[in-house]
Amino acid sequence: MNDGSRQFAALPESESWHRLRDHVSELAGAQVTDFITDEITEAWFDFTYREQRFTVNNQFGEYQFFVRDPSCGDDILTEVVRHCDSLLS
């Protein structure tokens, strides 16, 4: 991405962003650090997990997942996707 982050996943927006944010908090070691929304069209929330910084945004009917460090290991990214997919599938 232009800011140096890496988009690593897109999952269907089958649950509210509030529910996904809370679900991410249930991932052992994850901590939601910030969120912003207009409560109409989209929301963004940030979290940390295993010393990595993540952002999730909902638009166009899906959640897009970004990691700040583009060299973040695939094992960490896979854990995040599996956890979130367990709610959204």
N, C-alpha and C positions, 0 to 999 in steps of 0.2 A: 504494500500500500504506500501511498505518498508519504505517510508519517514514519515509514520503516517497519510497521507492524505487518503481521502475516495473517491473512484469512485462512483458516484451516478447516472450517466445516460450515455447513448450512443444514439445518434441520427444520422440519415443518413446524409452523406456529400453531400447534394443536392444543396448547394450554396457554393461559395468560402469562404475561411477563412476570407478574407478581408470584405466580406459582413456580415458574422456572427459577426465579431469583431465590426463593425459599428452598427449592430443591438443590440448587448449587450449594447453599449453606450446609446441606446435609452431607456433602462430600467431605470425608474426614480430612481435615487440614485446610479446607477452603474457607476463605473469609470474604464476604461481600464488603467492598470498600466505598462504593459510591453508586448512585443511580440518579437518572434524570428522565423525566417523561413529560409530555404535554397531555397525557391521559386520553388522547384522541387518536393520534396516528402512529406514534412510535415511542419506544423507550430504549434507553441505553443503561446497562449496569456493568460495573467493574468488580472484579474479584481477584484475589491472589490464591495461588495453589502451588505448592512445592517450589516456592521462591520465584514463581513466574507471575506476570501480570496479564490479566485477560479482560476483554471487553465483549459484551454480547449486545447486539442490536436487532430489533425486529423490524422488518420491512418486506413488502412484496409477499406476504404470507409465509415467511420463514424467519428463523433466527440465524443470524450470521455471527460466527465466532472468530475472534481475533486474539492473537497473542502478541504482546509488545516486542518480545525478542524473537526475531524470525528464525533463530537457530535453536529454539526450544526443542527438546527431544520428542520424537514421535511417541515414545511411551507415555509421556505426560499428556500429550494431546489426545491420545487414544483413551486414556482414563477419563478425561473431561467429556469427550464425545460419548463414550459408553454410559457414563452416569447420566448425562442429559437425555440421551436417546431412550433410556429406561423410562423416563417420564413422557417424552414426546411421541413415542411410537405407539 
